[in-house]
Amino acid sequence: MEKTADTSDIGGFEYLFEASRFQDGVICGDEMFNFDASGRCEVYSLSKKSKTASFTLDKADIIVPHCNSVCFGRPDASGGYPPLYANIYNNRAKMPDRMEGVCCVYRLIKDKESFSSRLIQMIRVGFASSPGLWMSLPDKGDVRPYGNFVIDADSGRLYAFVMRDREKVTRFFAFDLPDPGSGVVDERYGVPVVTLGEDMILDMFDVPYSNYLQGACCRGRIIYSLEGFESEEVPPAIRIIDTTKREQTGLIDLWGTGLRNEPEFIDISDGNLYYRDGRGKLFSHPLPL
């Protein structure tokens, strides 16, 4: 595998190639999907180390998903890609309805070498807009009350998690993963919306505070959550959360290993963890970390 002189092997992370300087994304086979903060995606071939296609998420002009966390759901009878989940996050931070705790669900469509997408559902945490279980401070006091989402395909659970500034913890909520066809149709978006109520919470637990959530993924009931910026004060790191034990079981200090750019993308494929920073550098690391 081709390597570079300065980033060939850092703390066990092997440099692969430079990709988009985007947000989070997902991997399916040889295809890596990188999403930016406005719903645009660039597709890369891992084996060829090059971009093969690009497209924009359906209705991104009116919803504008930030794609802070992106993941695939459970495979279904469609025979294509599993449903794709991408959150709105802080793109509406200055709007009256900030849409905290909202995730968009898409169907990816491939036609030869071209891609498109169709919005098929939205999922909204129904108790995210006021202090309580989700927010911890009144008057929009939490610095990032928007929330990330990951899917545990093995258990059929959706996990939503959010930074709580009062107690300095990150709170995780588990729900049954809604069927992609369920919900009440919202005429603004033309798709069903599922509202997750307090009575639908299957589990809730707190782990140590995340310093600004970035990308996330889940495999084998373990959540890998990125955090941090490009500074020693808010350093990049990976938190490892065991949803069965309901606790943080590991912390990878990326800053300490020499990976000091803002973290964005994380996913797992074929026994390897893939990590991309905000400058587009893609790395892999065999599991377990």
N, C-alpha and C positions, 0 to 999 in steps of 0.2 A: 504494500500500500504506500502510495506517495506521501511523503511527510515534508514538513517545513522545518527549517533550522531552529526557529524560535518557539514553536508551539507543537512539537511532534509528540511529546508525552509529558503531561503536567499532572502530577499527582495521580497517575493511573488513567487519566483521560487522554485518549489518543485523538489527535487532530485529524479530521477527514478532509474538509474543504470549506470554502466560504460560500454562504448562501445569502438569502435575503436578510436585511436588517429589520426584521418584522417582529411580531408578537409571538404568541404560542402557535402550536400546530399539532399535526398527527402524522403517523407513519402507517402505511398499509403496504406490506410487501416491500417492493423496491421504491415505492413512491412516498415522498415526503411532502406534505402540504404545509406551507408557511402562510400564515394570515397576518395582515397588518391591522392597524387600529381603525380602519374604515371598511373592513370586510373584503379587501382584495386578497387574493391568494396566488402564490407562485408555487408551482409543482416542480419538484426536483427528482431526478433519478439518483438513488444512492450509489448504484454501481457505476454510472457514468459520471457522477459528480457534476451534473449540469442541469440547468433549468429546461424543462420540457413543455410547459404550458402555463397559462395564467387565466384567471377568471375572477369575477366578483360575486359575492354572495347575493342571492335573491333579496330584493327589497332593501338592500343596504343603503339606498338613498334616503329612505324614510326611517329606518331603525338604527342603522350605523352601529353594528356590534364592534366593540373594542377588541374582542378576541383575546382578552387577557388570559383566559383558560379555554382550551379547545380539546375535545376528545370525541372518540367514537363511542356509540352505545352498543347494544347487543345486536348481533347479526339477526336478520329476520328473513321472511320468505321472499323478499324482493330479489334475492340473488345477487344484488349489487353491493355497494359499500354499506356498512351499518349506518344508521342515522348519525349525523354530525351535530355536536352540541358546542355552541360558542356563546360566551356571555357578553352582555352589553357593557358591564363594568362602569367606568367613570366617564363615558362619552357624553352623558347628559348631566354632568355635575353642576352646571350653572342653570339648569332648567327647573321650572316649578315641580315637575314630576321627574325625579332623577332616575326612576326605574331601578331602585336598588333591588338586588336579588332577582334579576331577570336573565333568563337564558333562552337563546333561539335554537330551534332544531331544524336541520336541513337534510334534504336528500341530495347527495352528490350523483351526478349523471356524467358518464363518460361516453363519448362518441368518437371512436378511433383514438386520436391523440388530443381531442378537445374535451374540455370540461365545462359543465354548467351546474347550477344548483337550484333547488326549489325549497322555499320556506314551507315547512309542514306543521309547525307547532311552536308555541312559546310557553315557557314555564316560568311562573312568578311565585316567589316566596311571599305569601299573603300577609305576613306579619313583619315585613322588613322595613316599613316606612315610618315606624315610630319606635321610641326607646322601649326596651323590654328584652325579649329573647334574642333579637338580632342586633339592633343598635344598643349601645350601652350609655350614650350621653344624649341629652336633649339638645334642641336647637342646632341640629346638624353638626354636633360636636365631634363625632368620630371622624378620623382623618380619611378612612377608606371603608365606608359602610356598604360597599357595592357587592362584594361576594364573588367567590369562585365556585365552579361546579366541576365535579368529576363523576364518572360512571364506573361502578364496580360491576362489570358484565357477569362475573361469576355468580354473584349473589342477587343480581337484579336490583341493586340499590343505587339511588342518586344521592351523592353527598354535596351539600352546599356548606361553605364555610366562610367566615368573616372575621376581620380584626375587631376586637373590642378594646377600646382605649381606657375605659374606666378601670378594668381589672388587669389590663395588659395580658390578655389571653387571645388565642384564636379559637373560635367556637365552631364545632362541626355539628351538622344536622344530617341525619339519614332519613330518607324517604323511599318508599317503593318507587321504582322507575315508572313513570306514567307511560301508558301505551301511546306510541306516536300519533295515533288517530283520535285520542281522547281530548276532552276539554270543551269549552264553550266558544263558539266562533266569535271573534272580534272583527267587526266590519272594517275597522281601520286597516287591518293587516290581512284580512281574508283567510285567517287560519284559526284553528282552535287554540285557546289559551287555558292551560291548567294552572289553577291557583292552589298552592300548597299551604294548607292551614295548620294551625298548631295541633289539631287533633290527628294529623297525618304523620307527625314526627314518630319515627320508629326508635330513634336513639339520638342522644345529644351529649356531647362531652367537650371539655376544654383541654387545650394543650398550650405549651408556652407561646408567647406572642410572636407573630410573624412580622418582621420589619418590611412592610410593603409587599403584598402578595404579587407574584408573577405567575408563570405557567405552572401547570400541574397535570399529573396523570395518576392512574390507579391500576395495579395488577396484583392478583392474588390477595386481595383485601388489604393491600398496602398502598397508601397514598404518598406520592413523592411531590412535594410542594416547593417551588422556587420562591425566593424572596430577595430583596435588597436592590441596591443601585450600584453605581460605580464609585464607591467610596469606602474608606475604612470605617467611617462612622455608621454607615448603613450597608454592611458588607453583603455581597452575594453569597447565598447558601442554599442547601437543599435540606429540607426537613423531611424525615421519614416517619409516617404516622401509621401505626398498626390499628386498623379499625376494629379488629377482634378484641385486642387488649384495651382499646380506647385510650391510647397514649402515644406520645412521641417516643420512638425507640432509637432514633439516630439523628445526627446533625452533621452534614458534610460542609465544612468550612471552605467554600470555593476561593474566597479571598486568600486564605492561608495556603492553598495549593498553588496559587499563582494565576488562577482564573479570575481576573479582577474587573472584567467588563460587566455591565448590567445583564443579569440573566433574563431570558425570555421563554425559551422553548424547552420542553422536556417530554420524552415519550420512551416507551419500551418496546423493543421488537427483537425477536429471535435471541432472547437471553442477554441483550445489551441495552443499556440505558443510553439514549441519545440526548445530548444537551447542546443548545445553541445560545450564544450570547447576543447582546444587542448590536454587536458589530458584525454579525453574520457568521462568526466562526463556529463550525459544527464539530462536536467531539463525540466519541463513544466511550463507554466504560462497561466492562463485563459485570453482570450481577453475580453475587451480591456486592454492593459497594463496600 
